[in-house]
């Protein structure tokens, strides 16, 4: 953590009146981490459960996990001519395309597993297999209910242990689907970003308390020579009756002995707003996503919003797509099957271009004989027609005689 960030955090703790007044010492880091609670520099204990309460973290996790869950996941097999076709007869096809078990669709499984990997040190699922070793179902292991410990030996590879009913039991490596966290420390993004998330939680907590106490008054009405509580209450009631509620916004007429002074935003208020924007940007950096997808639209324009959509796929989602496909290849296909079978996310529908640009692009692909008309019609959810399987250039080939 930088000295600048530590200084800003300390300054705002004092500024917002959030210093620890109990005199209790913060627990040692190793003790807190042993119970999954890591204190931040701001004095807030940050865990996955508390981190998700921070609006920027919630937005980042939702944008990544929900976007991935909308992409179809297909198991393919390579054909003799070098192309690919759907491996509908492989046991993994149904698990990846339809439902991972009898009660959870694949889209929900992908969303929850990705969220686990974003908040914890990884997403984990148990692979149930039949007597022949083929996968028959996948079961997500909730990290709060069934925490998984990973031990990595550089020569033997990873080993897994699960905590269940107060007992620790090892799980065979081939029975665990492990979606790793992008954390560089190996402890999860929440651990790495605990200072940033702690500051975001403090700022949100302060904003809630501020508005719960009716926030800052819009102005001060003072009356010369009036000091009694009863007299002040009557002046306030009269003012609210004339200028409060539906009457607000009109022109006020004051007697000579009364004075109205509007309260302006102070430098503290301005810095508070800047710090909230700063915390959003910092969370976005940790989760490798544009602040636009955290609903920070202060600097959003039409052009950079369109660019952000492209970056969401190429910069943010692509590493997750590769991680998913790699783990599926390793765990759901045995050693003898990996040369023939593989899984891929279909990303064609993610980029929603306008209709004119989409049809123009498809027309160019047909003219270049990259795809045939029936393949183009399938992309547009239209039925095939006779003769549409031929790879011809419609711009240089005469149509049928009438």
CORJO-V73468 format. One record per backbone hydrogen bond with DSSP energy under -0.5 kcal/mol. CO is the residue of the C=O (numbers start at 1). NH is the residue of the N-H. If there is no record, write none. Layout:
co=(CO CO)
nh=(NH NH)
This chain:
co=(2 3 4 5 6 7 8 9 10 11 12 13 14 19 28 29 30 31 32 32 33 36 37 38 40 44 44 45 46 47 48 50 51 53 54 55 56 57 58 59 60 61 62 63 64 65 66 67 68 70 72 72 74 75 76 77 79 83 85 86 87 90 90 91 92 93 94 94 98 100 104 104 105 106 107 108 109 110 111 112 113 114 115 116 116 120 121 123 124 125 126 126 128 128 130 134 137 139 140 142 142 147 149 151 151 152 153 157 159 160 161 162 162 164 167 167 169 171 172 173 175 176 177 177 178 179 188 189 191 193 194 195 196 197 198 199 200 201 202 203 204 205 206 207 208 209 210 211 218 220 220 222 223 225 228 229 230 231 232 233 234 235 236 237 238 239 240 244 245 247 250 252 255 257 259 261 262 266 267 268 269 270 271 272 273 274 275 276 277 278 279 280 281 282 283 284 285 290 291 291 292 295 297 301 302 303 304 305 306 307 308 309 310 311 311 312 313 316 317 318 319 320 321 322 323 324 325 326 327 328 328 334 334 337 337 340 342 344 345 347 347 350 351 354 355 356 357 358 359 360 361 362 363 364 365 365 366 372 373 374 375 376 377 378 385 387 388 390 390 392 393 393)
nh=(6 7 8 9 10 11 12 13 14 15 16 18 17 21 32 33 34 35 35 37 36 38 39 46 43 40 46 47 38 51 52 53 54 55 58 59 60 61 62 63 64 65 66 67 68 69 70 70 71 72 74 346 344 87 342 85 82 79 77 88 90 93 94 95 96 97 98 99 106 138 100 101 109 110 111 112 113 114 115 116 117 118 119 120 122 189 181 179 141 177 128 139 136 137 133 130 128 126 142 145 146 163 161 153 159 154 157 153 151 171 149 164 169 167 164 169 162 160 175 176 127 178 125 179 180 123 192 193 194 197 198 199 200 201 202 203 204 205 206 207 208 209 210 211 212 213 215 214 263 222 261 259 226 227 232 233 234 235 236 237 238 239 240 241 242 243 244 247 248 250 252 254 258 224 222 220 264 270 271 272 273 274 275 276 277 278 279 280 281 282 283 284 285 286 287 289 288 293 294 296 295 297 300 305 306 307 308 309 310 311 312 313 314 315 316 317 318 320 321 322 323 324 325 326 327 328 329 330 331 332 333 337 338 340 341 78 76 74 347 350 351 352 353 358 359 360 361 362 363 364 365 366 367 368 370 371 369 376 377 378 379 380 382 381 388 390 374 373 392 394 396 397)
